[in-house]
Amino acid sequence: MIPPPFIKGSIIQLTSGELKRVEDLTTDDFVHSTGLCPDLKLETSTVVSVRKNDEVGMALVGFTITSTKAQVTLSCAVEHPFFVYGQGWSSCVPEQSLKKYNLQCHPLKVGDVCIFLT
């Protein structure tokens, strides 16, 4: 199960104690947070496939996890945002992300490197 995405305006407290709105997060925020907190690990995964089913509003997104080279496929709502390294929030259907979460997103595409904290 995917945790619910953040809605625009949600306040996130970084490990440094700084408060930021979710739409203002940067790649550096993720990198610095893992450097300050030994319990957090930054993981990256490269998008290898995106298959949308607009009729049901779902997508299958294939990833290769960088550290293990494992292939995984994630079923998610087409509006679910992912954080792309150096780019910011992206989703399979950015217009739906804006409508549902008021969050500006780029189109998620093959080759994007997504950031996950574990």
C-alpha positions in Angstrom: 0.0 0.0 0.0 1.3 3.4 -1.0 1.2 6.1 1.8 -1.1 9.0 0.9 0.7 11.8 -1.0 1.2 15.2 0.5 -1.2 17.9 -0.4 0.1 21.4 -1.4 0.6 23.5 1.7 1.4 20.6 4.0 4.3 21.5 6.3 7.2 19.1 6.6 9.8 19.3 9.3 13.2 18.4 8.0 15.7 16.6 10.2 17.5 20.0 10.6 14.4 21.3 12.3 13.6 23.6 9.3 9.9 23.7 8.3 9.1 23.6 4.5 5.9 23.3 2.5 5.8 20.1 0.6 5.8 21.9 -2.8 9.0 23.7 -1.9 11.1 20.5 -1.1 14.2 20.1 -3.2 16.5 17.1 -3.9 19.0 18.7 -1.4 16.4 18.5 1.4 16.2 14.8 1.0 20.0 14.4 0.7 20.7 16.6 3.8 18.0 14.9 5.8 19.6 11.5 5.4 23.0 13.0 6.3 21.7 14.3 9.6 19.6 11.3 10.6 21.2 7.9 10.7 17.8 6.2 10.8 17.0 7.5 7.3 18.4 6.1 4.1 18.1 7.7 0.7 17.2 5.2 -2.0 16.8 5.9 -5.7 14.9 4.0 -8.3 14.9 4.5 -12.0 11.5 4.5 -13.8 11.7 1.7 -16.5 8.0 1.6 -17.5 4.8 3.6 -17.1 1.5 2.0 -18.1 -1.6 4.1 -17.5 -5.2 2.8 -17.5 -7.1 6.1 -17.7 -10.5 4.2 -17.6 -9.8 3.2 -14.0 -7.4 6.0 -13.1 -4.6 3.6 -12.2 -1.1 3.1 -13.5 1.6 0.4 -13.2 5.0 2.0 -12.8 8.1 -0.2 -13.2 11.3 0.7 -11.3 14.8 -0.6 -11.0 16.1 0.0 -7.5 19.6 1.5 -7.8 21.2 -0.2 -4.8 20.0 -3.8 -5.4 19.2 -3.7 -9.2 15.8 -5.3 -8.2 12.9 -4.8 -10.6 9.6 -3.8 -8.9 6.3 -2.7 -10.3 4.0 -0.4 -8.3 0.3 0.0 -8.8 -0.8 3.5 -8.0 -3.4 6.2 -8.8 -2.4 8.1 -11.9 -2.3 11.3 -9.8 0.1 9.9 -7.2 3.2 12.1 -7.0 6.8 10.8 -7.0 9.8 13.0 -6.2 12.2 13.0 -9.1 15.9 13.7 -8.5 16.8 17.2 -9.6 13.3 17.9 -10.9 10.7 17.8 -8.1 7.3 16.2 -8.0 6.1 14.2 -11.0 3.1 12.0 -11.7 1.6 9.9 -14.5 -1.1 12.5 -15.0 0.0 15.9 -13.7 -3.4 17.5 -14.4 -5.0 15.1 -12.0 -2.4 15.7 -9.3 -3.1 19.4 -9.6 -6.9 18.8 -9.4 -6.7 16.4 -6.5 -3.8 17.7 -4.4 -3.3 21.2 -5.8 0.3 20.1 -6.4 2.2 21.1 -9.6 3.8 18.0 -11.1 5.9 17.2 -14.2 5.0 14.2 -16.3 6.6 11.0 -14.9 8.6 9.3 -17.6 10.9 6.4 -18.3 14.4 7.3 -17.2 13.3 9.5 -14.3 15.2 8.8 -11.0 12.8 8.8 -8.1 13.9 9.5 -4.5 12.6 7.4 -1.6 13.5 7.7 2.1 13.6 4.4 3.9 
